[in-house]
């Protein structure tokens, strides 16, 4: 099976940081699946995603996305990748429709097609009735849903989500997870990070557990559980590999 993401020996140390954020990270995620990138706080998840998206430059090593080298082809990669950041990346004084129209224009989506896409996703994500309300008046769940729409307008082959359901209500979470499964069933690849391990076990087929800037283990979830006697779920597996010590 072809890989959507391949990471080899990535290292990264930010200026004035005491420790390396990445210390020889090696990962690969297959095309056409929902894969999970899991780890405790400070494990290197967000740094890895930032490098894949071209927002941060690695000190050494190589990363490839959809067959393209991140260091050389970042513009082409962004055209085929949707990114949902941990922080909501919307203009609070604009309405949802204004935000999405602006973002769609950045992707050079023609006006008529842009309107059709925006109308479709607003309906699909339950935001039509509030489409012309300023985003600052949205609930947390509504902001998250609108933030995901912004990453979908150019129909990306690869969708990368960093804690997409953090702090949202159960109805928004269910809607988001259902949509991600639909999007994957249509042939698209998803890379997903979350601290909600029950959610990750429901959504992901393949997971990588990272800690200390390295990949500790990666495989199909069911295969990983069989490798450790007495492990019944992803949370137990996660604690087995990362320990129970509190993190910053």
C-alpha positions, 0 to 999 in steps of 0.5 A, a space after each residue: 500500500 502506498 503511503 500518504 506520509 513518510 517521515 525519516 529521521 526528523 529532528 527539530 530543536 527550537 531556539 532557546 529550547 532546552 530539549 529537542 522537540 523531535 529526536 529522529 522521528 520515523 513514521 509512515 501513514 498509508 493512503 486511504 486510511 484514518 491514522 492516529 498520531 497519539 502521544 502525551 503533551 510535549 511528545 512532538 505531535 504538533 511539531 511533526 504536523 507543523 513540519 508536514 504543513 510547511 509551517 516549521 522547518 526541520 533541522 534534519 531528516 526528510 518528510 514526504 507528503 503525497 509523494 512530494 518532499 516537504 522541503 521542496 514542494 510545500 506549495 504543491 502539498 498545501 494545494 492537496 492538503 487540508 489542515 485543521 489546527 488546534 486553535 480556531 483559525 477564523 476571523 471573529 468579526 466576519 460571519 461564517 459565510 464571509 470567512 469561508 468565501 475569503 478562504 475559498 478565494 485564496 484557493 482560487 475556487 471560482 465564485 459560482 463553485 465556491 458558493 455551491 461548496 460553501 452552501 453544501 458544507 454549511 448545510 452538512 455541518 448544521 450551520 446554515 441558520 447561523 451562516 450570517 452571524 459573526 463567528 465571535 458569537 458562535 459556540 465552541 462546537 460551531 467554531 470547530 465545525 466552521 474551522 473544519 469546513 475551511 479546510 475542505 473547500 479545495 477538496 484535499 486528498 489529505 486532511 490533517 486534524 490537530 485535536 479537532 474535537 477539543 472542548 466541543 459538545 457531544 452533538 458536535 463531536 458526533 457530527 464531526 466524527 461521522 463526517 470524517 468517516 464519510 470523507 475517508 470512505 470517499 477515498 481520502 486520507 486523514 491524519 488525526 491527533 487527539 488526547 481522547 483515546 476512546 475517540 481515536 480507537 473508534 475512528 482510526 485503523 492505524 496509530 503511531 504512539 510518540 513520546 520524547 520526540 520519537 515514535 515508540 510504536 506504530 501498527 494496526 490498533 488490533 495488532 498492537 493490542 495483541 502484542 501486549 498481554 492483558 491489553 484490552 483497549 487503546 487507553 491501556 496500550 497508550 499508558 503501557 508505552 508512555 507510562 503514568 507519570 504526569 506531564 506538563 
